[in-house]
Amino acid sequence: MLIAMIAFAGLAPAQAGHDPALAPGQVRDLGAELYLQNCASCHGPQGEGAAAGPSLVGVGAASADFYLRTGRMPLGAPDQRPIRQEPAFDDAEIEALVARIEAFGPGPAIPQVREGGDLHRGWSLYQANCAACHGASGAGNAVGGGAAAYGLAHSTDTQIAEAMLIGPGVMPRFDFPTEDRDAIVAYVEFLQSAPSPGGAAIGGFGPVSEGFIAVVLGLVFVVIAVKVVGRGTGPSDEAQETGDVVADDGAPS
């Protein structure tokens, strides 16, 4: 496990809508400005780290790009858990921040994913290395200790490759050859658009979960039926018994 948290915390970033076509000098200046406003309070002015956040020296462009584009950073407070949400910065701002963090020291670059990965190979690798945490269908799952492997439905190809490369949160790093990494990406792409002709996928866990849900629903319907039948017969029986007593006493009906 490596980077458990890259907390670009501090002030909420302002959405300035910067022009994506910036000159190199402008990118450098924008990155420095955004970093000082949103990151330096936790990670130090030069990414050296501080009490509220780890060092960013050597995390590389892949890590910065992943955390920023998935909205996991910046945090509202250092003790918050990173979760996937809408990015806080636009594309130009993210590129500038990535360049700034990359300049702190060499680290993994943003991977280039090639289309047309071996789907069958990807399925085999996914089942062996990913399904235990992310689920057979990529829907995500709890992994213990309060941690969770998030669903992959909204992950882009680059984000999937970055996650394998950097190991965000409790996820280990996977040093796959490029061909295997591209195969896994291709298979996750397939999961994101795979049809479910049998009805609700129920997480894709197979007949065990389907049988369990069927039993639970069946028991619920049985309980409801018993209650309905009981309510329908109880009052009439009581009325009949009351009528018999009145008749025995000779009271007028």
N, C-alpha and C positions, 0 to 999 in steps of 0.2 A: 504494500500500500504506500502510495506517495501522498500527493497533495490532498489532504483531507478538506482543506478550506483555503480558498484564496479570497480573502475578505476585502474587496474594494469598498470598504465601508466609509461612512462619514456623511457628508451633505448629499442630499438628493440632487442628481445632476440636472442641469437645465437643458431643455430641448431647444437647441438653437437652430436646427435645420441647416447644418453646414453644407456647402457645395461639395459634392462627392469628388469633383475634379480639382484637387488641391495640389499645388506644387510641393516638392519635397520639403522645402523650408517651412511652408505653411503647415504641413502634416506634423513636422517636428514641434513647431510652436504650439499647435493645438493639443497635441498629445501631452506636452509638458504642462500646459494650463489645466487640462482636464484631470491629469494625474494629481496635481497639487490640490485641486479643489475637492476631489472625490476619493482619493486613495492614500495620500501621504500621511494623513492623520493616523492611520492604522499600520501602514507598511513602511513608513519612513520616507523622507524626500528622495532617496536614491534606491528605494526598494529593499533596504537593508533589514526590514522587519522591525517590529516594536511589540510592546506588551499586548496590544489589541489585534495584531495580525502577523502572520509569518512572513519570512523573507520572500521576495519575488525574484531574487537574483538566480538566474538559471532556469526559471520555470518555462521560458520559451514562448514563442508566439502561439503555439497550439493550445497551451493551457489558458492564456489570456483570452484568446479568441473564443474558446469553448465556454468559459464562465460568463463572458460578456454577452455573447450571442444567445445563450440559453436563459439569460436574465437571472442567473444565480448570483451575480454580483452587479452592482454594489449591494451590500446589506444595509438595512436601516439601523442596525445596532450590531456590535461585534459578536454578541452571544446568540444571534439568530442563526437558524439552520438554512443553508442555501437550498432553494427550491426553484424548479423551472417556472418561469413566468415571462411576460413580455420584456424584451430588452429595454434597458433604461436609456440607451444611447442609439443614435442613428448610425448608419453604415460608416459614414465618414469619421464620426467620433470614435467608433470601435476600431477602425483601422489605425487612427492616430494613437489611441491608447495602447493597442497591441504593439505598434512600433516603439512606443516609449518603453514599455515593459521588456520587450525583446532586447532593447539597448542595455539593459542592466547586466546582461550576461548571456552567453550562448545556451540555448536549450532547444527542445524539439520544435521543429518548424510545423506550420500548418500542412497536414498531409494532402496530397493530390489524389483523389479517388478516381480510378478509371472505370468507365461503364463496361458492362458485359462480363461481370464476374461470374465464376462457375457456381451456379445456383445449388447444384447437388453437393458440391464441396462446402459451400456456405452452410447448408443445412446440417451437414455432419459436424462442422466446427462449432456451429451455434449450439447444437444439442450437447456437445461435449464440454463447452466452456461458458455458455451464456444462459442456457435455459433454466438452470437450477436457481438463478436469482431473478432473471427478467421474465421467466415464464415461457412455456412452449409457444405461446402466441405473441410474446413481446409485451404483454399487458403490465408487467411489473409484479413485484412481490415483496413481502417483508423478509429481511435477511437476519433479523435478530439484533438485540442491543438497541432497539429503537430506530435502527437504520432501515432503509428501504431501497430496493432497486427500482428506479422509476420506469414507467412504461416508455416504449420506444416509438409510439404512434406519431409523435410530432418531431422526431429527430431527423435532421437532414443527413445526407451522406457524409458530409465533412464532419459534422458533429459526432456521428457514430465512430468514424475513424479516429477523431481526436480523443474520444473517450477511451478507446482501446490503447492509445498511445500514452496518455497521461495518467489514467487511473483516477478519476475524480471521486471524492468522498471515500467510501470504504471499498470501492472497486479496485482490484489489482491492475497493474499494467500488464498488457499482453504484447509481447514482442513478436508479432506475427510477421512472416514474410509479406511483401506487398501483395502478392497474388492471393494469399489466404485472407488478408484483411479486406481486399476488394470483394472476395467471395462472400464473406460474412455480411458486408454492406449490401450486396445484391440480395441476399436472403432476407435481411431485415426489410428491404424495400418490398419484397414479395409479401412478407407478413403484414405490412402496412396496407396493402391493397387486396389481400387474400379474401375471397368470398366465404360466406358461411351458409352453404345450401341447406344444412340440417336445422337451421334455426339459430337461436342465440348461442354464441360461442362459449359462454360461461368460462372465460379465461383460457379456453383451449386445453384444459387439463385432462380431458378424456372421460371414459365411462364411469370412473369412480366418483368424480364430482357430479356428473349428470345423475347417477343413481342416488347419491345422497340428497340432491335437491328434489328429485322425484319423490323420495320417501318422506321428506319433510313436508312438501306440499300436499302429499296424500294424507298425512296425519292431520294437517290443518283442516282439510276438507272434511275428514271424518269427525273431528271435534265439532266443527260448525254444524254438520248434519245432526249429530246427537243433540246439540243444544236446541236446534230448531224443532226437532221431533219432540223433545222433552217439553218445550214451551207449548207445543200444539196439543198435547194430550193431557198435561197436568191439570189445567183449570177445569176441563170437562169432567174428569174423574172426580175432582173435589166437589163440583156442583152436584154430581149424581149422588155422592155420599151424603151431602147436605139435604138433598131432596128426600132421600130415604128416611132420614131422621125426622123430618117435618111430617111426613106421612104417618109415621108410627105414633107421633104425638097427637094426631088428629087435627092439626092446624089446617085452616083452609089454604089451598094452593093458589 
